[in-house]
Amino acid sequence: MTLPHRSLRRAPENLPELVGYYARVDAPRHPSANRLFAYWRDCVAARGIFVVGRDVPARPIANLLCNIVINEPLADGSDMRVRLAGTSVRRRFGGDIRGHKLSELFSPEDFSHHVAASFEAVRTGKPVILDSSLKRGGVEELHTEVLLLPVKSGDLQTDWLLVGIFYFN
């Protein structure tokens, strides 16, 4: 199912609004997303959990680190804060997003979609994979695949979320 959502970015008066579309997919299609997913799955199979500080950063996925974001759920479960953001994420957001909450980065419509999918991955311990497209009128401006992978912080107690963002165009 594809769900349209308004984007954070507002168009100038003479351009149509930029709208985001999200569809859940069963498995990653982007080659780099496949590599990250396989690495996450292998770490979980070998050690039971994926741990920030032990499993990432890591040599097998060193060239994917620019595509990774680590989010920490707020204690009240209302939002997530960006702990770490790879450099290619600047393409989507236009700058460094470390320290920001998801609610600060997305429009209310996009935020509710992103936070719900993020907390679902954390709560269930199962990955969520999204196909995401930003379109202005009939023109696709950005097409990405987003992996939401549940992980643990270095203390092995706190649930975090590893987000992989991979660009098709």
Stockholm file with secondary structure:
# STOCKHOLM 1.0

chainA/1-169         MTLPHRSLRRAPENLPELVGYYARVDAPRHPSANRLFAYWRDCVAARGIFVVGRDVPARPIANLLCNIVINEPLADGSDMRVRLAGTSVRRRFGGDIRGHKLSELFSPEDFSHHVAASFEAVRTGKPVILDSSLKRGGVEELHTEVLLLPVKSGDLQTDWLLVGIFYFN
#=GR chainA/1-169 SS CEEEEECSSCCCTTSCCEEEEEEECSSCCSHHHHHHHHHHHHHHHHHSSCBBTTTBSCGGGGGGGGGEEEEEECTTSSCEEEEEECTTHHHHHSSCCTTCBHHHHSCHHHHHHHHHHHHHHHHHSCCEEEEEEEEETTEEEEEEEEEEEEEECTTSSSEEEEEEEEECC
#=GC SS_cons         CEEEEECSSCCCTTSCCEEEEEEECSSCCSHHHHHHHHHHHHHHHHHSSCBBTTTBSCGGGGGGGGGEEEEEECTTSSCEEEEEECTTHHHHHSSCCTTCBHHHHSCHHHHHHHHHHHHHHHHHSCCEEEEEEEEETTEEEEEEEEEEEEEECTTSSSEEEEEEEEECC
//
